[in-house]
Amino acid sequence: MAVTAGSEPPVEAATGQLLAHLRSVLPGLAGALRQVGVAILEDPAWASRATIVELGERSGTSPATVTRFCRSLGLGGYTELRVGIATDIGRADQAGWELGIGADVLPTDPLDRVLRTLLAVDLQGMHETASGLDLRVVATVVDALVGARRVDLYGVGHSAAVLEDMQMRMHRIGIASWTWSDVHAGLMSAAQLDHQDVAIALSHSGRSTETVDMLEQARASGATTVAITNFSTSPIAEIAENLLCTSVRETSYRSGEMSARHSQFLVLDLLYLAVAQRTHERATETWTRAADAVAPHRTPYEARARRGAAPINDETSDAARGGA
């Protein structure tokens, strides 16, 4: 079972993270409990003022079901649920966010509203991701990365593109890393891992079967396993020893995977920078060697300046082209 900030001690309403936690666990809720969760997320401001009877009616359930819903989140009762929702709304207001603005981008919306919607949703997702991260789990993952013989990164689709950036940065500081998006190749690599290695899987839904299979094989091989996902009750969360959760809401025309990128990069950037801190001397040395290696492939101005040559001006450039 994964290690996570909520695996799963009671949610504290006062933390201002109840709605983010609800979005994370919603796919794992069944039947009537899920109906209550959906009703709350559709209109959090209304839910923070509603009576238990009103919430039961709007969700098509009953007060008893709402009470069971509260307990499923680790809350003491309905009052604590309302306080938690109100706390989230208060934090959003204080930060200048609009809780409803990210729900939809309409075809008729002007560009300034589209921009404000994107900014509000992405910033709120990053803030909620940062607030919900268990830094003890982050530290455990960093320890494993610092001492790793090799690091496998598993993801498909948008997740693979995000991980390719992480792979390149890890290589720059001397951490041997490979990204696998093809399940056959990934499984072959995972089968070669052992206790000296780390496997990180990135899946917004936590249900991409290829990614789940690759991480499962890595764990069977003895590697330290890490999952980064938006849903703490997803299949990949059950496999990983270490779980890091993002907090993301979709907007129109952007799937969850696309909306998740900023929060995913935030988590990966934190891991990368923490590893670079811990391996400062080695990271600086390998970074310098990497920069020197690619220097000849920069633009002529930058490459010549790095070699100490005189910059090319327009006149000499024209002369080199035959004075065209």
N, C-alpha and C positions, 0 to 999 in steps of 0.2 A: 504493500500500500504506500502511496506517495506521501512524502512529508510536505505539509503545507500549513500555512498560517491558520487555516480553518479545517484541519482534518481530525476531527472537526469539532473543536471546542465551541461553546455557545458564542453566537455573534453578539457583540456588545453594541446595543443601539446607539450608544453615545459616540462610537467611533466615526459615525457619518459614512459608513461603508455598507449599509444594509441593502440599498438598491443595487449596488455593484455585485454584492454577494448573491442577491436574488437572481440577477441576470445570469450569473455563473452556474447556479444550481438548477435553473428552470428546466433545462432539457432532461434532467434526471427525475423530475417530479411527475407523478402519474395522475391521470384522471382529474378528480375534483380539486386536489391540491394545486395542480398546474393551472386550473381555471382561476383560482384565487390569485396566484402569482401574476398571471396575464392581466387580470383586472387592475392590479396595483400598478404594474409597469405602464399600462395604457394611460393612466392619469394619476401620477403620484401625488399631485397637489390635492386632488379630490380625496384620495385614499387617506391622506394624513388628517382629514377632517371627518371622514365618514364614521358612523357607528358600526359596530360589528354586524348588526342586522343589515344595514345598508350595503356593506361589502359582500355579505352573503348573498343578498338579492342580486346585486350587479354581476356577480360572478356565477350566478345560477347554482349556488351551493347553499350552505346553511351556516349559522353561527358556530355550530359544533365543528364543522369542517374548517372554518377560519381559525378556530382555536388549535386544531391539529396542525394546520399550516404554520402557525406561529411556533409551535413546539418543534416542527421539522426543521426550522431555521435556528433552533437553539434559543429561542426567546421565551421569556417567562409567561407571556400572555399578550393580549391584544393591545393593551396600553403601551407596552414596550415596542410593539410593532409600529404604532402611530408615532411614537417619539422618534424612533429610528428613521422613519420616512421624513418627518419634519426636519430632523437634523441634517439629512442629506440635502433637502431643499434649501435649508438655511445656508449650508456651505456653498451650494451652487449660486445662490443670490449674492453672497459675499464676494465670490470670485468673479461675478459678472456674467455667469452662464445663464442660459435660458434652457430649462429642462426639456421643453417641448420643441426647441428650434431644430434639433437634429433629426426629428422623426421623418421629415419629408423635404425633398427639394422638388418643388412643383415646376412643370414645364414653363409656366409663365413668370417664375421668379426672376427679378433682375439680378445682374451679376453681383451687386454689392451684397444682396441677401444670401446668394449662394456662397460667397466668400465668407460671410459671417457665420453661416451654418457650418461650413467645413471647419473653420477655426474653433468654434464653440465645441463641436463634437470631438475633434481630435485633441484639443487641449484638455477637455474634461476627461477623456479616456486616458490620457497620459497621467493626469493628476490622480485619478482613481487607481490606476495601475501602480503608481509609485506608493500611494498610501496603503494599498493592499499587499504589497510585497513583504514576505517574511525574510528579513535580512539575515537571519540565521541560516536559512536554506541557501540564500545567495552565497554566504561565506563558505558553506560546505561545498557548493559547486565550484567556487573559485579555488579552494584548496585542491580539489580533484584536478582541475584544469592545469594548475601550476605544476603538478607532479606527473601529468599524463604523458605516456609514451606517444600516444596519438589520440586525435579527437575525430569522431565521426559525427556528421551533421545530417539529419534525415528530414526531408520535407518534399512535398510535391506542389506543383502549381505556383501560386504567389509565394508560398512559404519557401520554396526552393530558391527563388530569386533573392529573398531576404537573407537566407543562409549563405548564399554565394558571397555576399558582401562581408559577412562575418568570417568566412573562411579566408578571404584575402587579407583581412586585418589581422587575423590570428597568425597567418604565415609571416606577416611583416614583423611580428615580435617574437618569432621563433617557436611558435606552437604549431606542430605538424597537424594540419586539419584537412579533411576532405568532405565535400558535400555530395550526398547521394539522393537523387530524385527518381532514378530507375530502381524499382523494387528488387529486381534480380541482382543487379550489381550491388545494391545496398545490403541485401541479405548475405551475399558472398563476403562482403567486407565485415559485416557484423559477426559472421561466424569465425573470423580470424582474431577478434578482440579477446582480451582477458582482463584481469583485475587491474592492470596498469593503465587501462584506457578509459575514455569517457565517451558516451554517446548522448547527443542532444537531439531531441525530436521537436519540431515546430509544427503545430497544427492548430489553427484557430478553433475548429470545431472539436478537435480531439478525436474525431471519428474517421479520418482518412485511413482506410484499411492498409494501404501500402506503408504509410508512416508507422502505424501501430505495429505491423508485422516486423518492420526493421528494428524498432526499438525493443520489441519482445525478444528477438533473436540476440540483440546486443546484451540484454540482461541475462539471458540463458548462457551466454559466453563468459559472463563474469564482470562485464564492464560496469562502471558507475553510470547510471541512467538518469537523464533529466528530461522532463517534458515542459514545454512552454505552450500553454493553451488558454483559451478564454473560458473554458468550462471545467470546473473542478471535479465534476462527477462523470466525466467522459471516459471512454475505454482507455485512452492513452494515459490519463491521470492514474488509473488503477495499476498500470504496468510500471510507471516510473517510480524510482526511489525518491526522487527530488522533484517537486512540482512548483513551477513558477507561473502564476496566473496573470493574464492581462485583463483589462476591463474595457470592452469596446461595444459601441452601439452602431448599427448600420444606418446609412442614409439612403435615400432613393438613388438608384443608378450605381451604387457601390455595394458590392457584396460584403459580408462580414470579413472575408479574407483581405479585401482591399482596405476596408476601414481599419483593420487591425495593424497595419504596417507601422504606424508611428509608435504605438505601444509596444509592439514586438521589438522594434529597433531600440526603444528605451531600455528594455530588459537586456538585450544583447550588448548594447553599449555599456551598460553597467558591468556586466561580466567581463567584457574586453578591457575596460579601463582598470578594473580591480586587479585583473591578471597582470596588466602592464605595470601597475604600481608595485605588485609583489615581486616582479621580475625585472625591476627597473634597469639594472646594469645590462642584463642580456637583451632586454627589449630595445634599449637604446642602440646597442651594437648591431643587432640584426636589422633594426629600422634603417640605420645609416647605410648598411650594406645593400639593403633593398633599394634605397633611394639612389645610390650610386649606380646600381645595375640598370635602372630604368632611365637614368639621366640622358643617355644618348638618344632616347626616343621621344624626348620632349620637343617643343617647338624649337626651330633654329635659334631664336633669340635666347631662350633659356639654356639650351644645351651649350651654346658658345660661351655664354657668360659663366656657366659652371666650370668650363675648361679654362677660363681666364682669357678667352679670345675677345677681340674687339667686336662689338655688336654690329650686325649688318644694317646699314641704313638704306634708304630708298635709292640713293645714287649708285652705291656698289651693287645693290640688288639688280638695278636696271642694267648695269654693265655686265653682270654675270649672265643676264638673259640676252645679251647682244644689243643692249641699248634700245630695246623695243619701245 
